[in-house]
Amino acid sequence: YTLSLHDALPILFALYSNTTGCGNIAVGSNALQANTTGGDNIAMGSFSMIANKTGGYNIALGCMALCFSTGSSYNIAIGFEPQYCRKNGNNNIALGYRTLRCNDAGAENIAIGWCANASSTAGNRNVSLGSAALYSNLTGSGNVAIGACAGYYETGSNRLHIANCCTTKPLIYGEFDNKRLVISGTTEIINPEIGRAS
């Protein structure tokens, strides 16, 4: 069964194009407007999931949440314009103002906080927790940034940043691929497995 306000208030155009999609809930102007066969989506807010056609099992709460997604599935977007540019890519979580806003096809990202990972266009498996965490990272994958502005200037992949401000010298910095850890910019641990008996 599909629930929308379209029948009662046609001007809203919620689920306007729906054909066989079922299990959808659409509340708000143009919510899930283009949906045809996608099912089990929840879209609440003006223009939330407006472009979705076949994607399913998404939750979009807020104005223009998952706005341009057409076929992506298993995403959660809560706030103003979270995952706004997404067209494809699955299993992403974005909570907050413009979180993961520019990510088009990346998968398995978690972004929580104002503009967290907002500039990413195609990154995968990034975790950004905090306002503007990983803000400048465009295509990097496998990064973890914890704290307000943590990893703000990071552009690479497989990096760890724990900080509470925009800095290139975080309290804790790491390189997962090189097994390198730096604490307070001075104490460094490189590949602790070297020399360990097998």
C-alpha beads as a LAMMPS data file, in Angstrom:
LAMMPS data file: protein, C-alpha beads

198 atoms
197 bonds

1 atom types
1 bond types

-500.0 500.0 xlo xhi
-500.0 500.0 ylo yhi
-500.0 500.0 zlo zhi

Masses

1 110.0

Atoms # bond

1 1 1 0.000 0.000 0.000
2 1 1 1.209 3.498 -0.839
3 1 1 0.311 6.537 1.223
4 1 1 0.525 10.114 0.004
5 1 1 -1.302 13.390 0.240
6 1 1 -1.638 13.418 -3.555
7 1 1 -5.255 12.225 -3.632
8 1 1 -6.416 14.723 -1.043
9 1 1 -4.261 17.644 -2.193
10 1 1 -3.315 17.150 -5.869
11 1 1 -1.381 20.416 -5.981
12 1 1 1.373 18.811 -3.908
13 1 1 2.216 16.280 -6.667
14 1 1 3.467 13.764 -4.123
15 1 1 3.954 10.349 -5.779
16 1 1 2.485 11.910 -8.922
17 1 1 4.018 9.431 -11.396
18 1 1 3.808 6.294 -9.291
19 1 1 2.791 3.166 -11.218
20 1 1 3.633 -0.059 -9.407
21 1 1 5.781 1.183 -6.547
22 1 1 4.307 0.119 -3.227
23 1 1 4.973 0.662 0.433
24 1 1 5.913 4.312 -0.090
25 1 1 5.078 7.223 2.176
26 1 1 5.308 10.715 0.661
27 1 1 4.405 13.882 2.536
28 1 1 5.232 17.325 1.156
29 1 1 5.231 19.254 -2.072
30 1 1 6.635 17.101 -4.913
31 1 1 7.864 14.377 -2.573
32 1 1 8.655 11.249 -4.621
33 1 1 7.038 12.980 -7.596
34 1 1 8.819 10.983 -10.331
35 1 1 8.635 7.625 -8.565
36 1 1 7.352 4.836 -10.795
37 1 1 8.389 1.424 -9.462
38 1 1 10.514 2.218 -6.411
39 1 1 9.090 0.840 -3.201
40 1 1 9.303 1.079 0.562
41 1 1 10.568 4.664 0.558
42 1 1 9.741 7.345 3.115
43 1 1 9.982 10.912 1.818
44 1 1 8.856 13.805 3.990
45 1 1 9.566 17.390 3.062
46 1 1 9.305 19.593 0.002
47 1 1 11.055 18.043 -3.008
48 1 1 12.396 15.133 -0.977
49 1 1 13.324 12.340 -3.393
50 1 1 11.597 14.258 -6.186
51 1 1 13.624 12.507 -8.937
52 1 1 13.483 8.956 -7.599
53 1 1 12.094 6.419 -10.064
54 1 1 13.243 2.943 -9.112
55 1 1 15.196 3.259 -5.863
56 1 1 13.828 1.571 -2.785
57 1 1 14.157 1.321 0.970
58 1 1 15.272 4.951 1.373
59 1 1 14.424 7.388 4.163
60 1 1 14.503 11.078 3.240
61 1 1 13.322 13.569 5.849
62 1 1 13.725 17.266 5.135
63 1 1 13.554 19.786 2.334
64 1 1 15.264 18.406 -0.809
65 1 1 16.632 15.355 0.982
66 1 1 17.934 12.860 -1.613
67 1 1 16.582 15.305 -4.162
68 1 1 18.134 13.979 -7.392
69 1 1 18.401 10.306 -6.497
70 1 1 16.922 8.239 -9.320
71 1 1 17.734 4.626 -8.534
72 1 1 19.756 4.460 -5.337
73 1 1 18.600 2.348 -2.404
74 1 1 19.095 1.816 1.305
75 1 1 20.031 5.450 2.006
76 1 1 19.108 7.606 4.992
77 1 1 19.083 11.393 4.557
78 1 1 17.798 13.661 7.313
79 1 1 18.110 17.456 7.334
80 1 1 18.236 20.222 4.730
81 1 1 19.637 18.985 1.377
82 1 1 21.434 15.900 2.678
83 1 1 22.650 13.748 -0.241
84 1 1 21.166 16.412 -2.512
85 1 1 23.148 15.519 -5.668
86 1 1 22.995 11.747 -5.274
87 1 1 21.881 9.888 -8.394
88 1 1 23.198 6.434 -7.621
89 1 1 25.060 4.769 -4.776
90 1 1 23.646 2.768 -1.919
91 1 1 23.901 2.342 1.837
92 1 1 24.742 5.933 2.778
93 1 1 23.741 7.752 5.967
94 1 1 23.663 11.561 6.052
95 1 1 22.329 13.459 9.061
96 1 1 22.461 17.240 9.131
97 1 1 22.492 20.359 7.010
98 1 1 23.905 19.558 3.533
99 1 1 25.710 16.429 4.686
100 1 1 27.118 14.409 1.772
101 1 1 25.497 17.050 -0.422
102 1 1 27.620 16.610 -3.581
103 1 1 28.186 12.851 -3.409
104 1 1 26.785 11.458 -6.661
105 1 1 27.526 7.745 -6.699
106 1 1 29.532 6.893 -3.580
107 1 1 28.478 4.060 -1.303
108 1 1 28.641 3.132 2.359
109 1 1 29.410 6.629 3.658
110 1 1 28.361 7.963 7.058
111 1 1 28.221 11.738 7.557
112 1 1 26.798 13.349 10.686
113 1 1 26.953 17.071 11.379
114 1 1 26.612 20.402 9.587
115 1 1 28.149 20.050 6.081
116 1 1 29.987 16.850 7.005
117 1 1 31.720 15.455 3.896
118 1 1 29.678 17.976 1.905
119 1 1 32.100 18.322 -1.042
120 1 1 32.590 14.610 -1.707
121 1 1 31.549 13.658 -5.234
122 1 1 32.375 9.964 -5.464
123 1 1 34.018 8.798 -2.227
124 1 1 33.171 5.459 -0.622
125 1 1 33.303 4.113 2.920
126 1 1 34.073 7.466 4.557
127 1 1 33.036 8.219 8.131
128 1 1 32.762 11.904 9.050
129 1 1 31.391 12.794 12.463
130 1 1 31.264 16.498 13.279
131 1 1 30.496 19.826 11.647
132 1 1 32.451 20.214 8.386
133 1 1 34.393 17.015 8.997
134 1 1 36.111 15.901 5.756
135 1 1 34.613 18.981 4.126
136 1 1 37.205 19.404 1.327
137 1 1 37.549 15.729 0.393
138 1 1 36.247 15.207 -3.151
139 1 1 36.997 11.628 -4.214
140 1 1 38.830 10.036 -1.303
141 1 1 37.631 6.771 0.216
142 1 1 38.148 4.917 3.452
143 1 1 38.659 8.027 5.581
144 1 1 37.619 8.505 9.201
145 1 1 37.242 12.015 10.650
146 1 1 35.953 12.606 14.162
147 1 1 35.333 16.050 15.606
148 1 1 34.290 19.502 14.414
149 1 1 36.244 20.302 11.237
150 1 1 38.322 17.138 11.610
151 1 1 40.011 16.331 8.307
152 1 1 38.718 19.574 6.807
153 1 1 41.709 19.868 4.439
154 1 1 42.172 16.143 3.779
155 1 1 41.996 15.243 0.077
156 1 1 43.389 11.698 0.101
157 1 1 42.157 8.250 1.054
158 1 1 42.542 5.906 4.009
159 1 1 43.304 8.687 6.492
160 1 1 42.335 9.168 10.137
161 1 1 41.771 12.588 11.702
162 1 1 40.670 13.257 15.259
163 1 1 40.497 16.969 16.050
164 1 1 38.149 19.726 17.216
165 1 1 39.150 22.442 14.750
166 1 1 40.259 22.976 11.151
167 1 1 43.927 22.015 11.252
168 1 1 46.546 20.107 9.288
169 1 1 47.997 18.806 12.573
170 1 1 45.176 17.001 14.368
171 1 1 45.511 15.531 17.840
172 1 1 45.521 12.092 16.214
173 1 1 46.423 11.434 12.574
174 1 1 46.649 8.067 10.893
175 1 1 47.240 6.335 7.575
176 1 1 45.401 3.038 7.412
177 1 1 47.203 1.904 4.275
178 1 1 50.673 2.594 5.733
179 1 1 49.849 1.508 9.298
180 1 1 51.082 4.892 10.500
181 1 1 49.831 6.771 13.550
182 1 1 50.872 10.234 14.743
183 1 1 49.820 11.655 18.113
184 1 1 49.960 15.391 18.852
185 1 1 52.098 15.880 15.762
186 1 1 55.195 14.423 17.436
187 1 1 54.797 10.836 18.614
188 1 1 54.805 8.516 15.620
189 1 1 54.137 4.820 15.337
190 1 1 54.851 3.096 12.017
191 1 1 53.731 -0.440 11.232
192 1 1 53.696 -1.930 14.728
193 1 1 53.624 -5.423 13.200
194 1 1 57.315 -5.174 12.226
195 1 1 59.444 -7.230 14.559
196 1 1 56.516 -9.073 16.138
197 1 1 56.969 -12.840 16.297
198 1 1 54.515 -14.741 14.118

Bonds

1 1 1 2
2 1 2 3
3 1 3 4
4 1 4 5
5 1 5 6
6 1 6 7
7 1 7 8
8 1 8 9
9 1 9 10
10 1 10 11
11 1 11 12
12 1 12 13
13 1 13 14
14 1 14 15
15 1 15 16
16 1 16 17
17 1 17 18
18 1 18 19
19 1 19 20
20 1 20 21
21 1 21 22
22 1 22 23
23 1 23 24
24 1 24 25
25 1 25 26
26 1 26 27
27 1 27 28
28 1 28 29
29 1 29 30
30 1 30 31
31 1 31 32
32 1 32 33
33 1 33 34
34 1 34 35
35 1 35 36
36 1 36 37
37 1 37 38
38 1 38 39
39 1 39 40
40 1 40 41
41 1 41 42
42 1 42 43
43 1 43 44
44 1 44 45
45 1 45 46
46 1 46 47
47 1 47 48
48 1 48 49
49 1 49 50
50 1 50 51
51 1 51 52
52 1 52 53
53 1 53 54
54 1 54 55
55 1 55 56
56 1 56 57
57 1 57 58
58 1 58 59
59 1 59 60
60 1 60 61
61 1 61 62
62 1 62 63
63 1 63 64
64 1 64 65
65 1 65 66
66 1 66 67
67 1 67 68
68 1 68 69
69 1 69 70
70 1 70 71
71 1 71 72
72 1 72 73
73 1 73 74
74 1 74 75
75 1 75 76
76 1 76 77
77 1 77 78
78 1 78 79
79 1 79 80
80 1 80 81
81 1 81 82
82 1 82 83
83 1 83 84
84 1 84 85
85 1 85 86
86 1 86 87
87 1 87 88
88 1 88 89
89 1 89 90
90 1 90 91
91 1 91 92
92 1 92 93
93 1 93 94
94 1 94 95
95 1 95 96
96 1 96 97
97 1 97 98
98 1 98 99
99 1 99 100
100 1 100 101
101 1 101 102
102 1 102 103
103 1 103 104
104 1 104 105
105 1 105 106
106 1 106 107
107 1 107 108
108 1 108 109
109 1 109 110
110 1 110 111
111 1 111 112
112 1 112 113
113 1 113 114
114 1 114 115
115 1 115 116
116 1 116 117
117 1 117 118
118 1 118 119
119 1 119 120
120 1 120 121
121 1 121 122
122 1 122 123
123 1 123 124
124 1 124 125
125 1 125 126
126 1 126 127
127 1 127 128
128 1 128 129
129 1 129 130
130 1 130 131
131 1 131 132
132 1 132 133
133 1 133 134
134 1 134 135
135 1 135 136
136 1 136 137
137 1 137 138
138 1 138 139
139 1 139 140
140 1 140 141
141 1 141 142
142 1 142 143
143 1 143 144
144 1 144 145
145 1 145 146
146 1 146 147
147 1 147 148
148 1 148 149
149 1 149 150
150 1 150 151
151 1 151 152
152 1 152 153
153 1 153 154
154 1 154 155
155 1 155 156
156 1 156 157
157 1 157 158
158 1 158 159
159 1 159 160
160 1 160 161
161 1 161 162
162 1 162 163
163 1 163 164
164 1 164 165
165 1 165 166
166 1 166 167
167 1 167 168
168 1 168 169
169 1 169 170
170 1 170 171
171 1 171 172
172 1 172 173
173 1 173 174
174 1 174 175
175 1 175 176
176 1 176 177
177 1 177 178
178 1 178 179
179 1 179 180
180 1 180 181
181 1 181 182
182 1 182 183
183 1 183 184
184 1 184 185
185 1 185 186
186 1 186 187
187 1 187 188
188 1 188 189
189 1 189 190
190 1 190 191
191 1 191 192
192 1 192 193
193 1 193 194
194 1 194 195
195 1 195 196
196 1 196 197
197 1 197 198
